Each structure stands twice: as C-alpha cells, then as structure tokens.
Amino acid sequence: MKLVFSRARALLAGVALIVLTNAVVLAGVAYNRSGEPESVLKLTERELRVYNWSWPENENSSIDLHLTWRVARAVSADVEYPTWYHGLVWLEPAQVRELGFEVPGDLESQEGAQRVHRQPSRRAWVVLEYDGQAYQASVEHARNELERATALANANPGDREFEGRLDTARHAMEREEKFETRLFVVDVGRDEAALRAKYPNRQQYAIVNGRLRAMVDGRSGQQRVIVGIDDLDVDAIRVPHTYRALVEPITRFREGYYDREPHFSATVNFGRRFEPWIAELALL
C-alpha cells in the first residue's frame, strides 16, 4: 500500500513538473511577443531555408526554417574567405579585448596559439543587417571577379583553365543576385543599447544574442587573434500551423534546393527577448 502511494505521489509530482515547465515556457513566449517588436525584418526563402525534412514520415512533426546568414568581411587582395567562414576579421585587437578575450603577444608559438584557443566562449550581442551595404559589397565583389575572369578568358581564347574560371565567376554572380542570403553579421558588442543607437533602423537591423570564440588566423608571421561566431540563439524558427500548407510542398525539393529562386516571403518579428517568430508568410 505504501509502495502504491509513493508511485501515485511520484506520478502527480511528474505531471505537476510538466505543467509548470509548460507554463513557464508559454509565459516566456507571451512576454517576448507582448508590445511592439524590437525589430521587424521582411525576409524570403533566401534567408529562411527549410530546416526540418522529417515531416513527410511523421505527420506530427513540425516544420522549421533555418535563419541563414553570412559574415560581412573586408576581403583583401590576397585572401579570399568562403561564405561559410564566420570569422569577424574586421575587428581590431582593442575590440577583441572589449568582448572579453585575451590577445597575447606571442602567436607564432604553439603555446601562444593554444592559449588563445583555450579561452572560454563569450556571450555577446550580434547585429544582423538585411539587404544593406554588406550585401551590396558582396555583389560588387562577385561582379569584379566576373569582369576579371571575362577579361582573362578573352585574352586567352580556347584556354580551358580561364574558361573554367569564367564559368565559376558567372555561377558565383548568379548565386549572389538570386540565391544567396542577404542577411549579414555586421557588428558585435556587449552593450545592446549602444548597438541599437548605432543601428536605429529596426526594419533593416535585428539584434540577437550569440556565442563567440577566439581563434588564431593568418599566415606565418602575420597571425592575429580574431573572433568567430560559434552560433546564434535564433537558429530555427517554427512555421505556424496557419502557414504550414504553404511551406509543405517546398519540403519535397531536396536536390538543387539551394540553387533556385525563393518561393515565399515572410515577416519575422523579433520580440522583447530578441527571439524571432513568423508574423506573416506568403508565396511569391
């Protein structure tokens, strides 16, 4: 009898814990969405990629969209960074220190590099810019590369190497204009209010929380400490049930998914806790 009573109490305690946890979560969601949004971005599928492919096999599965972004960077004449590289190479050493990272003087030795990498990650505010100067700079860079590849191909007719470079440049230009995300990380800091004062346009700039890490970058003799973005708190955004029927057909496209023009646009609100949700979604 005592055993049965203990099991009953344990069951009730478990149910109470589940109810309490759900109540806390719902209260947090309600608070985040109360009042005016902190920022509102009107994005497309270029910035909101289908993230969860599992729903055809499970009718109860949700559909999530992945907030896709790049890092704005100053590309020098001899260094080319891939789009997936999340190093903030434009931060000065003083800014790296302001973020809470140590910048040792000796980076050439293995001990010095390990000292940098052993530093714990830091939380910081991250500024996302949509369809602004960072994206225009990326398009301009692709255009310059295409012009350079075209000139070389014209100067070397029939040369397969330069023809290949031209095809690559054309593909890169097309991707920039039609497919690649226009959402860029343009700044970071520890003071959210200061960043918002610097970027007051709430329809072009969203401020979110993220985790940063320190690393060593550069050739031997030119190495320096840079900060990279480990992750942002706004990774996946759930599609509301109201708009699920509009997104479901898109999940059937897998091959060539990232090389096609967007099928939908969405208004994404960022709330009082800087967490995003989809306010509206429509087919293009």
C-alpha positions in Angstrom: 0.0 0.0 0.0 2.8 2.3 0.9 4.5 1.5 -2.5 1.3 2.3 -4.4 1.0 5.6 -2.5 4.6 6.5 -3.4 4.1 5.8 -7.0 1.0 7.9 -7.1 2.8 10.8 -5.4 5.7 10.4 -7.9 3.2 10.5 -10.8 1.5 13.6 -9.5 4.8 15.3 -9.0 5.9 14.4 -12.5 2.6 15.8 -14.0 2.9 18.9 -11.9 6.5 19.5 -13.1 5.4 19.1 -16.8 2.6 21.6 -16.3 4.8 24.0 -14.5 7.5 23.8 -17.2 5.0 24.4 -20.0 3.5 27.3 -18.1 7.0 28.9 -17.8 7.7 28.4 -21.5 4.3 29.8 -22.5 4.8 32.8 -20.2 8.2 33.5 -21.8 6.7 33.3 -25.3 3.9 35.6 -24.3 6.3 38.1 -22.8 8.6 38.0 -25.8 5.6 38.8 -28.1 4.0 41.5 -26.0 4.2 45.1 -27.0 5.9 46.4 -30.1 8.5 44.1 -31.7 12.1 45.0 -31.1 12.7 44.7 -34.9 10.8 43.5 -37.9 12.6 42.0 -41.0 10.8 41.1 -44.2 12.8 38.1 -45.5 12.4 35.5 -48.2 13.4 31.8 -48.6 16.9 33.0 -49.3 17.2 33.9 -45.6 14.7 31.3 -44.3 15.7 27.9 -45.6 13.6 24.8 -44.9 15.4 23.2 -42.0 13.3 20.1 -41.0 12.8 17.5 -43.7 11.2 14.8 -41.5 7.5 15.7 -41.6 6.5 13.5 -44.6 7.4 10.5 -42.5 5.8 11.9 -39.4 2.6 13.9 -39.6 3.1 15.3 -36.1 6.5 16.7 -37.0 6.9 20.5 -37.1 8.4 22.4 -40.0 11.3 24.7 -39.0 13.0 27.4 -41.1 16.7 28.0 -40.6 17.8 31.6 -40.3 20.6 31.7 -42.9 23.3 34.4 -42.6 26.8 35.3 -43.6 29.5 37.5 -42.1 30.4 40.8 -43.7 34.2 40.9 -44.2 36.9 43.1 -45.7 38.3 40.9 -48.4 42.0 41.8 -49.1 43.7 41.3 -52.5 45.4 38.1 -51.4 42.8 36.5 -49.0 39.5 35.0 -50.1 37.2 33.8 -47.4 34.4 31.3 -48.2 30.8 32.2 -47.4 30.6 29.7 -44.5 33.6 31.3 -42.7 32.3 33.0 -39.6 35.4 34.9 -38.5 35.0 38.6 -37.8 38.2 39.6 -39.4 37.3 43.3 -39.4 37.5 43.5 -35.6 40.5 45.4 -34.2 42.5 44.0 -31.3 41.0 46.6 -28.9 37.5 45.4 -29.9 38.5 41.8 -29.4 39.6 42.7 -25.8 36.3 44.6 -25.2 34.5 41.4 -26.0 36.4 39.7 -23.1 39.1 37.9 -24.9 42.8 38.0 -24.2 45.1 39.0 -27.1 48.6 37.6 -26.2 51.7 38.9 -28.0 53.2 35.6 -29.0 51.0 33.8 -31.6 53.7 32.1 -33.6 54.5 29.5 -30.9 52.2 26.5 -30.3 51.9 27.6 -26.7 50.7 31.0 -27.7 48.1 29.7 -30.1 46.8 27.1 -27.6 46.5 29.9 -25.1 44.1 31.7 -27.4 42.1 28.6 -28.3 41.7 27.6 -24.6 39.8 30.7 -23.8 36.1 30.0 -23.0 33.5 31.3 -25.4 31.8 34.6 -24.6 28.2 35.7 -24.9 27.6 38.9 -27.0 25.1 40.9 -28.9 25.2 40.4 -32.7 23.8 42.8 -35.3 22.2 41.3 -38.4 21.8 43.6 -41.4 19.3 42.7 -44.2 19.9 43.8 -47.8 22.2 46.6 -46.9 25.8 47.7 -47.5 27.3 44.3 -46.6 25.2 42.5 -49.3 25.9 45.2 -51.9 29.6 44.9 -51.2 29.4 41.1 -51.7 27.6 41.6 -55.0 30.2 44.2 -56.1 32.9 41.7 -55.2 31.3 39.0 -57.4 30.9 41.5 -60.2 34.5 42.5 -60.1 35.6 38.8 -60.1 33.4 38.2 -63.2 34.8 41.2 -65.0 38.3 40.0 -64.2 37.6 36.4 -65.3 36.0 37.7 -68.5 39.0 39.8 -69.4 41.3 36.9 -68.8 39.2 34.5 -70.9 39.0 37.0 -73.8 42.8 37.4 -73.6 43.3 33.6 -73.7 40.8 32.2 -76.2 40.4 28.5 -76.1 42.3 28.1 -72.8 40.2 25.7 -70.6 41.7 27.0 -67.4 40.4 30.5 -68.0 37.1 29.3 -69.4 36.6 27.3 -66.2 37.4 30.4 -64.1 34.8 32.3 -66.2 32.1 29.7 -65.6 32.9 29.7 -61.9 32.6 33.5 -61.7 29.4 33.5 -63.7 27.9 31.0 -61.3 29.0 33.0 -58.3 27.5 36.1 -59.7 24.2 34.4 -60.4 24.1 33.0 -56.8 24.7 36.4 -55.3 21.9 38.0 -57.3 19.3 35.2 -57.0 20.0 32.7 -54.3 22.4 33.7 -51.5 21.2 35.1 -48.3 21.2 38.9 -47.9 21.4 38.7 -44.1 24.8 39.6 -42.8 26.5 39.9 -39.4 27.9 43.5 -39.4 28.8 44.2 -35.8 29.0 42.7 -32.3 29.2 44.1 -28.8 28.4 43.7 -25.1 26.0 46.7 -24.9 22.7 46.1 -26.7 21.6 49.7 -26.2 24.7 51.1 -27.7 24.4 48.8 -30.8 20.8 49.8 -31.3 21.7 53.5 -31.1 24.3 52.8 -33.8 21.9 50.9 -35.9 18.5 52.5 -35.3 16.7 51.2 -38.4 14.6 48.3 -36.9 13.3 47.2 -40.4 16.9 46.6 -41.6 18.8 45.7 -38.4 18.0 43.0 -35.9 20.0 42.5 -32.7 20.2 38.9 -31.4 22.3 37.1 -28.8 25.1 34.7 -29.8 28.2 32.9 -28.6 31.7 33.9 -29.8 35.1 32.2 -29.6 38.7 33.3 -30.1 41.0 31.8 -32.7 44.2 32.4 -34.5 44.1 33.3 -38.2 46.6 34.3 -40.8 49.8 33.1 -42.4 53.0 32.5 -40.5 54.4 35.9 -39.5 51.1 37.6 -39.9 49.0 35.7 -37.4 46.5 37.5 -35.2 43.6 36.8 -32.8 40.2 37.0 -34.4 36.7 36.3 -33.0 34.4 33.8 -34.7 30.7 33.2 -34.2 30.0 29.8 -32.7 26.3 30.1 -33.0 23.3 32.5 -32.7 20.4 31.9 -30.4 18.0 32.3 -33.3 18.8 29.3 -35.3 15.5 27.7 -36.2 12.1 29.4 -36.5 9.0 27.3 -36.4 6.4 27.7 -39.1 3.0 28.5 -37.6 0.3 26.0 -38.3 -1.6 28.7 -40.2 1.1 28.8 -42.9 2.1 25.2 -42.9 0.2 24.3 -46.0 2.2 27.0 -47.9 5.6 25.5 -46.9 4.9 21.8 -47.0 5.3 21.5 -50.8 8.7 23.1 -50.6 10.0 20.3 -48.4 9.7 17.9 -51.3 12.6 19.7 -53.1 15.9 18.4 -52.0 18.2 18.1 -55.0 19.2 21.6 -56.2 17.3 23.2 -53.3 19.9 25.9 -52.7 20.2 26.8 -56.4 16.7 28.0 -57.1 14.8 31.3 -56.5 12.8 31.8 -53.4 9.1 30.6 -53.2 7.9 32.6 -50.2 8.4 35.8 -48.2 7.9 36.1 -44.5 7.7 38.9 -42.0 9.8 38.0 -39.0 9.3 39.8 -35.7 12.0 39.9 -33.0 10.4 40.3 -29.6 11.3 41.8 -26.2 13.6 38.8 -25.5 15.1 39.2 -29.0 13.5 35.9 -30.1 12.0 35.7 -33.6 8.7 34.4 -34.8 6.9 34.4 -38.1 4.1 37.0 -38.1 3.2 36.6 -41.8 4.1 34.3 -44.7 3.1 34.4 -48.3 4.0 32.7 -51.6 5.9 34.9 -54.1 
